[in-house]
Amino acid sequence: MSDNKKRFTIKPFRNYVQMDMTGARNTWSSLADAMDEIHNRNASSLSFEELYRNAYNLVLHKHGNLLYSGVTDKITNQLCRTVEHLANVPDTSLLEEVATAFREHSITMVMIRDILMYMDRTYVDQNRKRPIYELGLHLFRITVWEHDNIQSRVTDLLLLAIAQERAGLLTDDRTLLKSNLGMLQELGAADNSNIYERDFEGLFLGTTQEFYRNESLTYLSKNTASDYVDKARQRLEEEKQRAVALSLPPTTEVHLQTIVETELIEKHARTLVDSGFAALLQDAETKMDQLRAFFDLFVRVPASLDFLRDALSERVKTDGKSLISDQERGDADPPVFVKGVLKMRERYGDVVTTAFRGEKKAIKRLKESFEDFLNADARAASCLAVYVDELLRSGLKGATEAEVTAQLQKVIIVFRYLSDKDVF
């Protein structure tokens, strides 16, 4: 082996040197300065690798408590300066300022979380502390949101903006509303404080109920039932679109829909039927679209459909009894009576098929209504027998096979309503 070659020597391991408190404080001081730079949006000049290593060393050398408490105090101090500014912001720009403050705070916390990732995985988990990002949101809630001059004003501004939308006074972008509501949901989820439900949802649903209670009474007193139905459908669609635009939680959407449907439909169902739907049935052929609008609205509250079915049943029975009375007085011979019944069946069959969209309960109710008045007088069966006899003898002469089948099919439908079929 050449003498010029260096000898390979094994050096002993260096002794492990524990970071003392002075060194720990100095390391924390550099991290604290970096947090200020991040907060002030000067992070581009920082070495995140070095910051991560410093935080790692603090935790590794058992100074996790110093680091965690220092971060908590630093974030709190930064938020105190933020809330001092926000508390003096006028209402006209408060929603925007709060949304901006929370957005910037969230960005800051993401950066700090990345630097303190090792502490999150070890010290935080072992000592059952809040993870750094959630800690930042918790501190924002108790320091900024719950400030005496922030929470109540923001909530009032949110409710006012929604009220103005409902009144048609605003068409502005909903971004600020969505941002502030999203903030509340995120803050509540971070520490299970449910501040969205506590500070907004309850008040929002309460004011919604009051608004639609008053509007429905006023509008119904000044407009027709059909106009009210159109207005109610419009309002329901508006609330649905608003809930989507503001990204309201599914639970809020469900409560909101229930409240609006209760105030606009359930509480006025009988009045709407008595003052509108029942009258429209008398001119069903030309009012089919309006009748269907009633059904489409009422189907949102299934129990209210009974009022529509009741109105249909009463209309059928009333018209049927009128035909029977004419027949009793001799004003109508049997064929005229049966033709009247067939015309009724066609008219109200169309109502069930089109306006009620073929609903099974409406079909059943229609059948029961015809059975009720046809079986109340035995002469109905006799009239049908006479009509069929005349139809087969001469009424179908010259008719095509399809026309014959159609006529007989109509008769069979009415025949099935009769309980006394012996006359045939």
C-alpha positions as CSV (number, residue, x, y, z in Angstrom):
1,M,0.0,0.0,0.0
2,S,1.4,3.4,-0.9
3,D,2.6,5.6,1.9
4,N,1.0,8.6,0.1
5,K,-2.5,7.3,0.8
6,K,-4.2,8.8,3.8
7,R,-5.0,6.4,6.6
8,F,-8.7,5.8,7.3
9,T,-9.5,6.5,10.9
10,I,-12.8,6.0,12.8
11,K,-13.7,9.0,14.9
12,P,-15.7,8.5,18.1
13,F,-19.3,9.6,18.2
14,R,-19.9,13.1,19.4
15,N,-21.6,13.3,22.8
16,Y,-25.3,14.2,22.6
17,V,-25.6,17.8,23.7
18,Q,-28.9,18.8,25.3
19,M,-30.1,22.3,24.2
20,D,-30.3,24.4,27.3
21,M,-33.0,26.9,28.1
22,T,-30.9,29.9,26.9
23,G,-30.4,28.2,23.5
24,A,-34.1,27.2,23.4
25,R,-35.2,30.8,24.0
26,N,-32.8,32.0,21.3
27,T,-34.2,29.5,18.9
28,W,-37.8,30.4,19.8
29,S,-36.9,34.1,19.3
30,S,-35.9,33.4,15.7
31,L,-39.1,31.5,15.1
32,A,-41.2,34.3,16.7
33,D,-39.6,36.8,14.4
34,A,-40.4,34.6,11.4
35,M,-44.0,34.3,12.5
36,D,-44.2,38.1,12.5
37,E,-42.8,38.2,9.0
38,I,-45.3,35.6,7.9
39,H,-48.1,37.6,9.5
40,N,-46.9,40.8,7.7
41,R,-46.8,39.0,4.4
42,N,-43.0,39.0,4.1
43,A,-42.5,35.2,4.0
44,S,-40.7,35.2,0.7
45,S,-37.4,36.1,2.5
46,L,-37.6,33.2,5.0
47,S,-36.0,29.8,4.8
48,F,-38.8,27.4,5.7
49,E,-36.3,24.5,5.8
50,E,-34.3,26.3,8.5
51,L,-37.4,27.2,10.4
52,Y,-38.7,23.7,10.3
53,R,-35.3,22.4,11.6
54,N,-35.4,24.9,14.5
55,A,-38.8,23.9,15.5
56,Y,-37.8,20.2,15.2
57,N,-34.8,20.8,17.5
58,L,-36.9,22.5,20.1
59,V,-39.3,19.6,20.3
60,L,-36.5,17.0,20.1
61,H,-34.7,18.7,23.1
62,K,-37.8,18.6,25.2
63,H,-38.8,22.3,24.8
64,G,-42.1,21.6,23.2
65,N,-44.0,23.4,25.9
66,L,-41.9,26.5,25.3
67,L,-42.6,26.3,21.6
68,Y,-46.4,25.6,21.9
69,S,-47.0,28.3,24.6
70,G,-44.9,30.8,22.6
71,V,-46.8,30.1,19.4
72,T,-50.1,30.6,21.3
73,D,-49.0,33.9,22.8
74,K,-47.6,35.1,19.5
75,I,-50.8,34.3,17.6
76,T,-53.0,35.9,20.3
77,N,-50.9,39.1,20.2
78,Q,-51.2,39.3,16.4
79,L,-55.0,38.7,16.6
80,C,-55.3,41.4,19.3
81,R,-53.9,43.9,16.8
82,T,-56.3,42.6,14.2
83,V,-59.4,43.0,16.4
84,E,-58.4,46.4,17.5
85,H,-58.6,47.5,13.9
86,L,-61.8,45.6,13.1
87,A,-63.6,47.0,16.1
88,N,-63.4,50.5,14.6
89,V,-64.3,49.6,11.0
90,P,-67.7,51.1,10.0
91,D,-70.6,48.8,9.1
92,T,-70.3,49.6,5.4
93,S,-67.0,47.7,5.1
94,L,-67.1,45.4,8.1
95,L,-68.1,42.2,6.3
96,E,-65.3,42.7,3.8
97,E,-62.7,43.5,6.4
98,V,-63.6,40.5,8.6
99,A,-63.6,38.2,5.6
100,T,-60.1,39.5,4.6
101,A,-58.8,39.2,8.1
102,F,-59.9,35.6,8.4
103,R,-58.6,34.7,5.0
104,E,-55.1,36.2,5.8
105,H,-55.1,34.5,9.2
106,S,-55.9,31.1,7.6
107,I,-53.0,31.6,5.2
108,T,-50.7,32.5,8.1
109,M,-51.8,29.4,10.0
110,V,-51.2,27.1,7.1
111,M,-47.6,28.3,6.9
112,I,-47.0,28.1,10.6
113,R,-48.6,24.6,10.7
114,D,-46.1,23.5,8.0
115,I,-43.2,24.8,10.0
116,L,-44.4,23.1,13.2
117,M,-45.4,19.9,11.5
118,Y,-43.1,17.8,13.7
119,M,-44.6,19.3,16.9
120,D,-48.1,18.5,15.7
121,R,-47.1,14.9,15.2
122,T,-45.4,14.4,18.5
123,Y,-45.7,17.0,21.3
124,V,-49.3,17.9,20.4
125,D,-50.5,14.4,20.1
126,Q,-48.7,13.2,23.3
127,N,-49.9,16.1,25.4
128,R,-53.4,16.2,23.9
129,K,-53.1,19.8,22.8
130,R,-55.0,21.4,19.9
131,P,-53.2,21.0,16.6
132,I,-51.6,24.2,15.4
133,Y,-54.0,25.1,12.7
134,E,-57.1,24.4,14.9
135,L,-55.4,26.4,17.7
136,G,-55.2,29.3,15.3
137,L,-58.9,29.1,14.5
138,H,-59.8,28.7,18.1
139,L,-57.8,31.8,19.0
140,F,-59.5,33.7,16.2
141,R,-62.9,32.8,17.5
142,I,-62.3,33.9,21.1
143,T,-60.2,36.9,20.3
144,V,-61.8,38.3,17.1
145,W,-65.2,36.9,16.5
146,E,-66.4,37.0,20.1
147,H,-65.3,40.6,20.6
148,D,-68.1,42.8,21.8
149,N,-68.0,45.0,18.7
150,I,-67.6,42.3,16.1
151,Q,-69.9,39.3,16.5
152,S,-73.2,41.1,17.0
153,R,-72.5,43.6,14.2
154,V,-71.5,41.0,11.6
155,T,-74.5,38.8,12.5
156,D,-76.9,41.8,12.1
157,L,-75.2,42.7,8.8
158,L,-75.6,39.2,7.4
159,L,-79.3,39.1,8.4
160,L,-79.9,42.6,7.0
161,A,-78.3,41.6,3.6
162,I,-80.5,38.6,3.3
163,A,-83.6,40.6,4.3
164,Q,-82.8,43.2,1.6
165,E,-82.4,40.4,-0.9
166,R,-85.8,39.1,-0.1
167,A,-87.2,42.6,-0.4
168,G,-85.6,42.9,-3.9
169,L,-83.4,45.8,-2.8
170,L,-80.0,44.2,-3.5
171,T,-78.5,42.4,-6.4
172,D,-74.9,42.6,-5.2
173,D,-72.4,39.7,-5.3
174,R,-73.0,37.2,-2.5
175,T,-69.3,36.5,-2.1
176,L,-68.9,38.4,1.2
177,L,-71.9,36.7,2.7
178,K,-70.6,33.3,1.7
179,S,-67.1,34.1,3.0
180,N,-68.4,35.2,6.5
181,L,-70.8,32.3,6.8
182,G,-68.0,29.9,5.7
183,M,-65.8,31.4,8.4
184,L,-68.3,30.7,11.1
185,Q,-68.7,27.1,10.0
186,E,-64.9,26.6,9.9
187,L,-64.4,28.2,13.3
188,G,-67.2,26.2,14.9
189,A,-65.8,22.9,13.4
190,A,-62.3,23.6,14.6
191,D,-63.1,23.5,18.3
192,N,-66.7,22.1,18.3
193,S,-68.1,25.4,19.5
194,N,-71.0,25.4,17.1
195,I,-70.8,29.2,16.7
196,Y,-72.5,29.0,13.3
197,E,-75.6,27.5,14.9
198,R,-75.4,29.7,18.0
199,D,-74.6,33.1,16.4
200,F,-76.3,32.8,13.0
201,E,-78.5,29.8,12.1
202,G,-81.0,30.2,15.0
203,L,-81.5,33.9,14.3
204,F,-81.6,33.3,10.5
205,L,-84.3,30.7,10.7
206,G,-86.3,32.8,13.2
207,T,-86.3,35.9,11.0
208,T,-87.1,33.7,8.0
209,Q,-90.2,32.3,9.7
210,E,-91.3,35.8,10.8
211,F,-90.8,37.2,7.3
212,Y,-92.8,34.6,5.5
213,R,-95.5,34.5,8.1
214,N,-96.1,38.2,7.5
215,E,-95.6,38.2,3.8
216,S,-97.9,35.2,3.2
217,L,-100.8,36.8,5.2
218,T,-100.4,40.2,3.4
219,Y,-100.0,38.8,-0.1
220,L,-102.9,36.4,0.2
221,S,-105.2,39.2,1.4
222,K,-104.5,41.3,-1.7
223,N,-104.1,38.7,-4.5
224,T,-105.9,35.7,-5.9
225,A,-105.1,32.2,-4.8
226,S,-103.4,31.4,-8.2
227,D,-101.2,34.5,-7.9
228,Y,-100.3,33.4,-4.4
229,V,-99.3,29.9,-5.6
230,D,-97.0,31.5,-8.2
231,K,-95.5,33.8,-5.6
232,A,-94.9,30.9,-3.2
233,R,-93.2,28.8,-5.8
234,Q,-91.0,31.7,-6.7
235,R,-90.0,32.2,-3.1
236,L,-89.2,28.6,-2.6
237,E,-86.9,28.6,-5.6
238,E,-85.3,31.8,-4.4
239,E,-84.5,30.3,-1.0
240,K,-83.1,27.1,-2.6
241,Q,-80.8,29.2,-4.9
242,R,-79.7,31.4,-2.0
243,A,-78.9,28.4,0.2
244,V,-76.7,27.0,-2.7
245,A,-75.1,30.3,-3.4
246,L,-74.2,30.9,0.3
247,S,-73.1,27.2,0.7
248,L,-75.4,26.8,3.7
249,P,-74.9,23.5,5.5
250,P,-77.4,20.7,4.5
251,T,-78.9,20.8,8.0
252,T,-79.7,24.5,7.6
253,E,-81.2,23.9,4.1
254,V,-83.5,21.3,5.6
255,H,-84.7,23.5,8.4
256,L,-85.1,26.5,6.0
257,Q,-87.1,24.5,3.5
258,T,-89.4,23.2,6.3
259,I,-90.0,26.7,7.7
260,V,-90.8,28.2,4.3
261,E,-93.1,25.3,3.3
262,T,-94.9,25.5,6.6
263,E,-95.5,29.3,6.4
264,L,-96.3,29.4,2.7
265,I,-98.2,26.2,2.1
266,E,-99.3,24.3,5.2
267,K,-100.7,27.2,7.1
268,H,-102.8,28.4,4.1
269,A,-103.6,25.2,2.4
270,R,-107.3,25.1,3.2
271,T,-107.8,28.8,2.3
272,L,-106.0,28.4,-1.0
273,V,-108.2,25.4,-1.9
274,D,-111.5,27.0,-0.8
275,S,-110.8,30.3,-2.5
276,G,-108.9,29.1,-5.6
277,F,-108.6,25.4,-6.5
278,A,-112.2,24.5,-5.9
279,A,-113.4,27.3,-8.2
280,L,-110.8,26.4,-10.9
281,L,-112.3,22.9,-11.1
282,Q,-115.5,24.3,-12.5
283,D,-113.6,25.4,-15.5
284,A,-111.0,22.7,-15.5
285,E,-110.6,22.4,-19.3
286,T,-109.1,25.9,-19.6
287,K,-107.5,26.1,-16.1
288,M,-105.4,23.0,-16.2
289,D,-102.1,24.8,-15.9
290,Q,-103.2,26.6,-12.8
291,L,-104.6,23.4,-11.2
292,R,-101.3,21.7,-11.8
293,A,-99.5,24.6,-10.2
294,F,-101.5,24.0,-7.0
295,F,-100.6,20.4,-7.0
296,D,-96.9,21.1,-7.7
297,L,-96.8,23.5,-4.7
298,F,-98.8,21.3,-2.3
299,V,-96.9,18.2,-3.1
300,R,-94.0,19.7,-1.1
301,V,-96.2,19.2,2.0
302,P,-97.8,15.8,1.4
303,A,-100.4,16.2,4.1
304,S,-101.8,19.3,2.3
305,L,-102.7,17.2,-0.8
306,D,-105.7,15.9,1.1
307,F,-107.3,19.3,0.7
308,L,-106.9,19.1,-3.1
309,R,-108.3,15.6,-3.2
310,D,-111.2,16.6,-1.0
311,A,-112.0,19.5,-3.3
312,L,-111.9,17.2,-6.4
313,S,-114.2,14.7,-4.7
314,E,-116.7,17.3,-3.7
315,R,-116.8,18.8,-7.2
316,V,-117.4,15.3,-8.7
317,K,-120.2,14.5,-6.2
318,T,-121.8,18.0,-6.7
319,D,-121.8,17.7,-10.5
320,G,-123.0,14.1,-10.3
321,K,-125.9,14.9,-7.9
322,S,-126.9,17.7,-10.3
323,L,-127.1,15.2,-13.2
324,I,-129.2,12.9,-11.0
325,S,-131.5,15.7,-10.0
326,D,-132.1,16.6,-13.7
327,Q,-132.9,13.0,-14.5
328,E,-135.3,12.8,-11.5
329,R,-137.2,15.9,-12.7
330,G,-137.4,14.5,-16.2
331,D,-135.1,17.3,-17.6
332,A,-132.8,14.6,-19.0
333,D,-133.5,11.2,-20.5
334,P,-131.2,8.3,-19.7
335,P,-128.9,8.8,-22.7
336,V,-128.4,12.5,-21.8
337,F,-127.7,11.5,-18.2
338,V,-125.1,8.9,-19.2
339,K,-123.5,11.3,-21.7
340,G,-123.2,13.8,-18.8
341,V,-121.5,11.2,-16.6
342,L,-119.1,10.3,-19.4
343,K,-118.3,13.9,-20.0
344,M,-117.6,14.3,-16.3
345,R,-115.4,11.3,-16.2
346,E,-113.4,12.6,-19.1
347,R,-113.0,16.1,-17.6
348,Y,-112.0,15.0,-14.1
349,G,-110.0,12.1,-15.5
350,D,-107.9,14.7,-17.3
351,V,-107.6,16.7,-14.1
352,V,-106.2,13.7,-12.3
353,T,-103.9,12.7,-15.2
354,T,-102.6,16.2,-15.9
355,A,-103.1,18.4,-12.8
356,F,-102.5,15.7,-10.3
357,R,-99.8,14.1,-12.5
358,G,-101.5,10.7,-12.3
359,E,-101.1,10.5,-8.5
360,K,-102.5,7.1,-7.3
361,K,-104.4,8.5,-4.3
362,A,-106.1,11.0,-6.6
363,I,-107.1,8.2,-9.0
364,K,-108.5,6.2,-6.1
365,R,-110.4,9.3,-4.8
366,L,-111.9,10.0,-8.2
367,K,-113.1,6.4,-8.4
368,E,-114.7,6.6,-5.0
369,S,-116.4,9.9,-5.8
370,F,-118.1,8.5,-8.9
371,E,-119.1,5.4,-7.0
372,D,-120.6,7.5,-4.3
373,F,-123.1,9.4,-6.5
374,L,-123.8,6.7,-9.0
375,N,-124.7,4.1,-6.4
376,A,-126.8,6.6,-4.4
377,D,-129.7,6.1,-6.9
378,A,-130.6,2.8,-8.5
379,R,-131.7,4.6,-11.7
380,A,-128.1,5.3,-12.6
381,A,-127.6,1.7,-13.5
382,S,-130.8,1.6,-15.5
383,C,-129.9,4.7,-17.4
384,L,-126.5,3.2,-18.3
385,A,-128.3,0.0,-19.5
386,V,-130.6,2.0,-21.8
387,Y,-127.7,4.0,-23.1
388,V,-125.7,1.0,-24.0
389,D,-128.7,-0.6,-25.7
390,E,-129.3,2.4,-27.9
391,L,-125.5,2.7,-28.5
392,L,-125.3,-0.8,-29.8
393,R,-128.5,-0.6,-31.8
394,S,-127.9,2.6,-33.7
395,G,-125.4,4.9,-32.0
396,L,-122.3,3.3,-33.5
397,K,-123.5,3.0,-37.1
398,G,-120.9,4.2,-39.5
399,A,-118.2,4.4,-36.8
400,T,-114.8,2.9,-37.3
401,E,-113.6,0.0,-35.2
402,A,-111.3,2.3,-33.2
403,E,-114.2,4.7,-32.5
404,V,-116.4,1.8,-31.4
405,T,-113.7,0.6,-29.0
406,A,-113.2,4.0,-27.5
407,Q,-116.9,4.5,-26.9
408,L,-117.3,1.1,-25.3
409,Q,-114.2,1.6,-23.2
410,K,-115.7,4.8,-21.7
411,V,-118.9,2.9,-20.9
412,I,-117.0,0.1,-19.2
413,I,-115.2,2.5,-17.0
414,V,-118.5,3.9,-15.7
415,F,-119.9,0.4,-15.5
416,R,-117.2,-0.6,-13.1
417,Y,-118.3,2.1,-10.7
418,L,-121.7,0.5,-10.3
419,S,-122.3,-1.8,-7.4
420,D,-125.6,-3.1,-8.8
421,K,-124.7,-4.8,-12.1
422,D,-127.7,-7.2,-12.1
423,V,-129.7,-4.8,-14.3
424,F,-127.4,-5.7,-17.2
